[in-house]
Amino acid sequence: MSIRLPALLLCLALGLPFAGCGGSSDSASQERAMPVRLVRAEKRDIPRILETVGNVEAFSTVQVKSQVGGQIVEAPIHPGQEVNAGDLLFRLDPRPFDAAVAEARASLARNQALLEKARQDLARYTTLVKQDVISREAFDLVATAEKTIRADIERDMAALQTAELNREYSEIRAPISGKLGDILVRRGNVIKANDERTLVVINSLRPAEVQFTVTERRLPDLLEIISNGILPIEVLPEGDRGKPIPGKVTAVNNEVDRSTGSIRLHALFPNEDNRLWPGQFVRVTLVLATLKDAVVLPDRAVQEGISGPYVYAAEAAPEAGPGRYRVKPVNVTTETGTEGLVMILSGVAAGDTVVSEGQLGLAPGVLAADIGERETGGKSAP
């Protein structure tokens, strides 16, 4: 002890670890290791997907307005009601329309009777003019009267059709099937013909349409897939914990938005369970292709840095003891995968070991200790 004490004091004075005054072989074992979880990159067949956000739109929207005027005497509907095409929404006082129909029918009947008399006169005058009993001028007057009455009948028939059509318009019916919005007029209100006021709005929920945008650099891939068949798509509304809703892309806009460098697409969904609602935000997932033998990692292994995504690669450090690794950041190129995985296009090869959790306290060259990998999200490093 008397021999080692001066050596210990000298090493402490020089700031060196004490191992016989120069024992650097113990410094690595005394270095603090950061606890991390490691995972090994592996190859899998994985769908290549594109994720974005979109808006749900009603497949059809109708602002119901009146084509004739009158007082509303019946409104057997309520906000939020499901209606079918042809269902009664509003009924106007039918009496003025019934009176107009009766007047048109009476005028038509009167002129039809006059036409019968005019035809008889014309037949008689035709015989007389051939016998030179009457003048040609008298015959022309009778023939003109017959033609005039025939024209009056055509006018009366048109007036009757208009009156009957207005009578039909007095019962305002749903032009499409869908769900009603707020009822903006009630029983007792008086509305004008071709009134600018909207009586109610009907939104068709089935099918539902989703509109979304993607960057223009994706356009060639999308067009190629659509030309070869249907482009698979799934959406999930915000806050919905159910399964994604499958649909199909139906249209690609005919031009790229110059201000944003994006293009709009349209997709249809059956929406039999009404999970999609007009105006809703949804997460959109497009399956572009299935990549064979893609290098994948759990998405939690990839970090975002100033120069883009990166991972901490881990190399075994046997001098520090078993289960010890030196880490260094490695820039990677990625693409979104599925089931919590991300595809690594460059930077990491299959079999490489990277840090999947515990990156917060890491820096280049830091010693890390593997504390084991969770069951989901990739294979543990050996």
C-alpha positions as CSV (number, residue, x, y, z in Angstrom):
1,M,0.0,0.0,0.0
2,S,2.9,2.3,0.8
3,I,4.2,1.8,-2.8
4,R,0.9,2.3,-4.6
5,L,-0.3,5.4,-2.7
6,P,2.4,7.9,-4.2
7,A,1.5,6.5,-7.6
8,L,-2.2,7.1,-7.1
9,L,-1.6,10.6,-5.9
10,L,0.6,11.3,-9.0
11,C,-2.0,9.9,-11.4
12,L,-4.7,12.0,-9.8
13,A,-2.5,15.1,-10.1
14,L,-2.0,14.4,-13.8
15,G,-5.7,13.7,-14.4
16,L,-5.0,10.1,-15.5
17,P,-7.0,7.0,-14.6
18,F,-5.1,4.9,-12.1
19,A,-4.0,1.5,-13.4
20,G,-0.4,1.2,-12.3
21,C,-0.1,5.0,-13.2
22,G,-0.8,4.3,-17.0
23,G,-3.4,1.6,-17.2
24,S,-5.4,3.0,-20.2
25,S,-6.7,-0.5,-20.9
26,D,-9.4,0.0,-18.1
27,S,-10.6,3.4,-19.5
28,A,-13.0,1.8,-22.0
29,S,-14.6,-0.5,-19.5
30,Q,-15.1,2.5,-17.1
31,E,-16.8,4.6,-19.9
32,R,-20.5,5.0,-19.3
33,A,-22.6,3.3,-22.0
34,M,-25.9,4.8,-23.1
35,P,-28.8,2.3,-22.9
36,V,-30.4,1.7,-26.3
37,R,-32.3,-0.9,-28.2
38,L,-30.8,-2.2,-31.4
39,V,-32.4,-3.7,-34.5
40,R,-31.0,-5.4,-37.6
41,A,-32.0,-4.2,-41.0
42,E,-33.7,-7.0,-43.0
43,K,-35.1,-7.7,-46.5
44,R,-38.8,-8.0,-47.1
45,D,-41.4,-7.8,-49.8
46,I,-43.2,-4.7,-48.9
47,P,-45.8,-2.5,-50.6
48,R,-44.6,0.9,-51.8
49,I,-47.1,3.4,-50.6
50,L,-47.8,7.1,-50.8
51,E,-49.5,8.9,-47.9
52,T,-51.2,12.2,-48.1
53,V,-54.3,13.9,-46.8
54,G,-57.6,14.6,-48.5
55,N,-61.1,15.9,-48.1
56,V,-64.4,14.1,-48.3
57,E,-66.8,15.6,-50.8
58,A,-70.5,14.7,-51.4
59,F,-70.8,12.8,-54.7
60,S,-73.8,15.1,-55.5
61,T,-75.0,18.3,-53.9
62,V,-78.3,20.0,-54.7
63,Q,-79.5,23.3,-53.4
64,V,-83.3,22.9,-53.5
65,K,-85.1,26.0,-54.7
66,S,-88.7,26.7,-55.8
67,Q,-89.6,27.1,-59.5
68,V,-93.1,28.5,-58.6
69,G,-94.4,30.8,-56.0
70,G,-96.9,30.4,-53.2
71,Q,-97.4,29.7,-49.5
72,I,-95.8,26.6,-48.0
73,V,-98.6,24.5,-46.4
74,E,-96.6,21.3,-45.7
75,A,-93.0,20.6,-44.9
76,P,-92.8,16.9,-43.7
77,I,-89.0,16.9,-43.2
78,H,-86.5,17.6,-40.6
79,P,-82.7,18.4,-40.6
80,G,-80.4,15.4,-41.1
81,Q,-83.2,13.2,-42.5
82,E,-82.3,10.6,-45.1
83,V,-84.5,11.0,-48.2
84,N,-84.8,9.2,-51.5
85,A,-85.2,10.8,-54.9
86,G,-88.9,11.7,-55.4
87,D,-89.7,12.1,-51.6
88,L,-91.9,15.1,-50.8
89,L,-90.0,18.0,-49.2
90,F,-92.4,21.0,-49.4
91,R,-95.9,21.4,-50.6
92,L,-97.2,24.8,-51.7
93,D,-100.9,25.9,-51.5
94,P,-102.3,23.9,-54.5
95,R,-105.5,26.0,-55.0
96,P,-104.1,28.7,-57.4
97,F,-102.4,25.9,-59.5
98,D,-105.6,23.8,-59.6
99,A,-107.6,26.9,-60.7
100,A,-105.0,27.6,-63.5
101,V,-105.3,24.0,-64.7
102,A,-109.1,24.2,-64.7
103,E,-109.0,27.5,-66.6
104,A,-106.7,26.1,-69.2
105,R,-108.8,23.0,-69.7
106,A,-112.0,25.1,-70.1
107,S,-110.4,27.4,-72.7
108,L,-109.2,24.3,-74.6
109,A,-112.7,22.7,-74.5
110,R,-114.3,26.0,-75.7
111,N,-111.9,26.2,-78.7
112,Q,-112.3,22.6,-79.5
113,A,-116.1,23.1,-79.8
114,L,-115.5,26.2,-81.9
115,L,-113.1,24.2,-84.1
116,E,-115.8,21.6,-84.7
117,K,-118.2,24.3,-85.9
118,A,-115.5,25.9,-88.0
119,R,-114.7,22.6,-89.7
120,Q,-118.4,22.1,-90.6
121,D,-118.6,25.7,-92.0
122,L,-115.5,25.1,-94.0
123,A,-116.8,21.9,-95.5
124,R,-120.1,23.6,-96.5
125,Y,-118.3,26.7,-97.9
126,T,-116.0,24.5,-99.9
127,T,-119.0,22.9,-101.7
128,L,-120.6,26.3,-102.3
129,V,-117.4,27.9,-103.7
130,K,-117.1,25.1,-106.1
131,Q,-120.6,25.7,-107.3
132,D,-119.9,29.5,-107.5
133,V,-122.7,30.1,-105.1
134,I,-120.4,32.2,-102.8
135,S,-117.5,34.5,-103.5
136,R,-113.9,33.4,-103.0
137,E,-113.5,36.1,-100.4
138,A,-116.3,34.6,-98.2
139,F,-114.7,31.2,-98.5
140,D,-111.3,32.6,-97.4
141,L,-112.8,34.2,-94.3
142,V,-114.2,30.9,-93.2
143,A,-111.0,29.0,-93.9
144,T,-109.0,31.6,-92.0
145,A,-111.3,31.4,-89.0
146,E,-110.8,27.6,-88.9
147,K,-107.0,28.0,-89.0
148,T,-107.2,30.6,-86.2
149,I,-109.2,28.3,-84.0
150,R,-106.7,25.5,-84.6
151,A,-103.9,27.8,-83.5
152,D,-105.9,28.8,-80.4
153,I,-106.2,25.1,-79.5
154,E,-102.5,24.6,-79.8
155,R,-102.0,27.6,-77.5
156,D,-104.5,26.3,-75.0
157,M,-102.8,22.9,-75.0
158,A,-99.4,24.6,-74.3
159,A,-101.1,26.7,-71.5
160,L,-102.6,23.5,-70.0
161,Q,-99.2,21.8,-70.0
162,T,-97.7,24.8,-68.3
163,A,-100.5,24.9,-65.7
164,E,-100.1,21.2,-65.0
165,L,-96.3,21.5,-64.8
166,N,-96.7,24.4,-62.3
167,R,-99.1,22.2,-60.3
168,E,-96.5,19.5,-60.2
169,Y,-93.8,22.0,-59.2
170,S,-96.0,23.1,-56.3
171,E,-94.9,19.8,-54.7
172,I,-91.2,20.2,-54.2
173,R,-89.6,16.8,-54.2
174,A,-86.1,15.5,-53.6
175,P,-84.2,15.4,-57.0
176,I,-81.6,13.0,-55.5
177,S,-81.2,10.6,-52.6
178,G,-79.1,11.9,-49.7
179,K,-79.1,13.6,-46.3
180,L,-80.8,16.9,-45.7
181,G,-79.1,19.9,-44.2
182,D,-80.7,22.7,-42.3
183,I,-84.3,23.5,-43.2
184,L,-84.2,27.2,-44.2
185,V,-88.0,27.8,-44.6
186,R,-90.9,26.5,-42.7
187,R,-94.7,26.0,-43.1
188,G,-96.4,29.3,-43.6
189,N,-93.5,31.0,-45.4
190,V,-94.3,32.5,-48.8
191,I,-91.8,32.0,-51.5
192,K,-91.6,33.5,-55.0
193,A,-91.2,31.8,-58.3
194,N,-87.5,31.1,-59.0
195,D,-86.7,32.5,-55.5
196,E,-83.0,32.9,-54.9
197,R,-83.4,31.5,-51.4
198,T,-82.2,27.9,-50.9
199,L,-84.9,25.9,-49.1
200,V,-82.7,23.0,-48.1
201,V,-79.4,21.4,-49.3
202,I,-79.2,17.7,-50.0
203,N,-75.8,15.9,-49.9
204,S,-75.5,12.5,-51.4
205,L,-73.4,10.4,-49.1
206,R,-73.3,7.1,-51.0
207,P,-71.0,6.9,-52.8
208,A,-68.6,9.4,-51.2
209,E,-65.9,11.2,-53.1
210,V,-62.4,12.0,-51.7
211,Q,-60.3,14.6,-53.3
212,F,-56.5,14.8,-52.6
213,T,-53.3,16.1,-54.1
214,V,-49.9,14.6,-54.7
215,T,-46.7,16.2,-55.9
216,E,-46.2,16.3,-59.6
217,R,-43.1,14.0,-59.5
218,R,-45.5,11.2,-58.6
219,L,-47.6,11.8,-61.7
220,P,-45.8,9.4,-64.1
221,D,-46.0,6.5,-61.6
222,L,-49.7,7.1,-60.9
223,L,-50.6,7.4,-64.6
224,E,-48.7,4.2,-65.4
225,I,-50.5,2.3,-62.7
226,I,-53.9,3.7,-63.7
227,S,-53.3,2.8,-67.4
228,N,-52.6,-0.8,-66.3
229,G,-55.6,-1.2,-64.1
230,I,-57.1,0.2,-60.9
231,L,-55.0,2.2,-58.4
232,P,-55.7,0.8,-54.9
233,I,-56.5,3.4,-52.3
234,E,-57.4,3.4,-48.7
235,V,-58.6,6.3,-46.4
236,L,-59.1,6.7,-42.7
237,P,-60.9,9.7,-41.2
238,E,-59.3,11.7,-38.5
239,G,-60.0,10.1,-35.1
240,D,-61.4,6.9,-36.7
241,R,-59.9,3.8,-35.1
242,G,-61.5,1.3,-37.4
243,K,-60.0,-0.4,-40.4
244,P,-59.0,1.7,-43.5
245,I,-61.7,2.1,-46.0
246,P,-60.9,0.8,-49.5
247,G,-61.9,2.6,-52.7
248,K,-60.7,3.3,-56.2
249,V,-59.1,6.3,-58.0
250,T,-61.5,7.5,-60.6
251,A,-60.0,10.7,-62.1
252,V,-56.8,12.7,-62.3
253,N,-57.1,16.4,-62.9
254,N,-56.1,17.6,-66.4
255,E,-53.4,20.0,-65.2
256,V,-50.8,20.5,-62.5
257,D,-51.3,23.4,-60.1
258,R,-48.4,25.7,-61.0
259,S,-48.5,27.5,-57.6
260,T,-48.0,24.3,-55.5
261,G,-46.5,21.8,-58.0
262,S,-49.2,19.3,-57.2
263,I,-52.0,17.6,-59.0
264,R,-55.5,16.7,-57.7
265,L,-57.0,13.2,-57.8
266,H,-60.5,11.9,-57.2
267,A,-61.5,8.6,-55.6
268,L,-64.8,7.0,-54.9
269,F,-65.9,4.9,-51.9
270,P,-69.1,2.9,-51.4
271,N,-69.6,4.4,-47.9
272,E,-72.4,2.1,-47.0
273,D,-71.7,2.6,-43.3
274,N,-71.5,6.5,-43.6
275,R,-68.0,6.6,-42.1
276,L,-67.1,9.3,-44.6
277,W,-68.8,12.6,-44.2
278,P,-68.6,15.7,-46.5
279,G,-66.0,18.2,-45.4
280,Q,-64.1,15.6,-43.4
281,F,-60.3,15.3,-43.4
282,V,-58.9,11.8,-44.2
283,R,-55.5,10.2,-44.3
284,V,-55.0,8.8,-47.8
285,T,-52.8,5.8,-48.6
286,L,-52.0,4.8,-52.2
287,V,-50.4,1.4,-52.9
288,L,-48.0,2.2,-55.8
289,A,-46.2,-1.2,-56.1
290,T,-44.8,-4.1,-54.1
291,L,-41.0,-4.0,-53.8
292,K,-39.2,-7.3,-53.7
293,D,-36.4,-7.7,-51.1
294,A,-36.6,-4.2,-49.9
295,V,-34.4,-3.2,-46.9
296,V,-36.6,-2.2,-44.0
297,L,-36.3,-0.9,-40.5
298,P,-38.8,0.1,-37.8
299,D,-39.9,3.7,-38.5
300,R,-38.8,4.6,-35.0
301,A,-35.2,3.9,-36.0
302,V,-35.1,6.8,-38.5
303,Q,-34.5,10.3,-37.2
304,E,-34.9,13.6,-38.9
305,G,-31.9,15.9,-39.1
306,I,-30.9,19.1,-40.7
307,S,-29.6,17.3,-43.8
308,G,-32.5,14.8,-43.9
309,P,-33.3,11.4,-42.4
310,Y,-30.6,9.5,-40.6
311,V,-30.0,6.5,-38.4
312,Y,-27.4,5.6,-35.7
313,A,-25.4,2.7,-37.0
314,A,-24.0,0.5,-34.3
315,E,-20.7,-1.4,-34.5
316,A,-19.6,-3.9,-31.8
317,A,-17.0,-2.6,-29.3
318,P,-15.5,-5.8,-27.8
319,E,-12.8,-3.8,-26.0
320,A,-15.7,-2.2,-23.9
321,G,-17.2,-5.6,-23.0
322,P,-20.0,-7.8,-24.3
323,G,-23.2,-6.0,-25.5
324,R,-21.3,-2.7,-26.1
325,Y,-21.4,-0.8,-29.4
326,R,-20.0,2.4,-30.9
327,V,-22.6,4.5,-32.7
328,K,-22.3,6.9,-35.6
329,P,-25.0,8.8,-37.6
330,V,-25.6,7.6,-41.1
331,N,-27.7,9.6,-43.6
332,V,-30.3,7.4,-45.3
333,T,-32.8,7.7,-48.2
334,T,-36.2,6.4,-47.2
335,E,-39.7,5.7,-48.4
336,T,-42.8,5.1,-46.4
337,G,-43.7,1.5,-45.9
338,T,-46.4,-0.3,-44.0
339,E,-47.0,-1.8,-40.6
340,G,-44.6,0.5,-38.8
341,L,-41.8,-0.1,-41.2
342,V,-39.8,2.2,-43.4
343,M,-38.0,1.3,-46.6
344,I,-34.3,2.2,-46.7
345,L,-33.2,3.0,-50.3
346,S,-29.6,3.9,-49.5
347,G,-27.3,4.3,-46.5
348,V,-28.1,1.0,-44.7
349,A,-27.8,-2.6,-46.1
350,A,-29.5,-5.7,-44.9
351,G,-27.9,-7.1,-41.8
352,D,-26.6,-3.8,-40.6
353,T,-27.3,-3.0,-36.9
354,V,-28.9,0.3,-36.0
355,V,-30.3,2.0,-32.9
356,S,-34.1,1.7,-32.8
357,E,-34.7,3.4,-29.4
358,G,-32.7,5.6,-27.1
359,Q,-31.3,8.0,-29.7
360,L,-31.8,11.1,-27.5
361,G,-28.5,10.8,-25.6
362,L,-26.4,9.6,-28.5
363,A,-23.6,11.4,-30.4
364,P,-20.9,10.2,-32.9
365,G,-18.6,7.7,-31.1
366,V,-20.7,7.3,-28.0
367,L,-20.6,3.9,-26.4
368,A,-24.0,2.2,-26.2
369,A,-25.3,-0.8,-24.4
370,D,-28.0,-3.0,-25.9
371,I,-30.9,-3.6,-23.6
372,G,-32.9,-5.8,-26.0
373,E,-35.5,-5.2,-28.7
374,R,-39.3,-5.2,-28.4
375,E,-41.2,-8.0,-30.2
376,T,-42.8,-5.8,-32.8
377,G,-41.2,-3.7,-35.5
378,G,-38.1,-5.7,-36.6
379,K,-35.6,-8.3,-35.6
380,S,-33.3,-7.8,-32.7
381,A,-29.7,-7.4,-33.2
382,P,-27.6,-10.4,-32.2
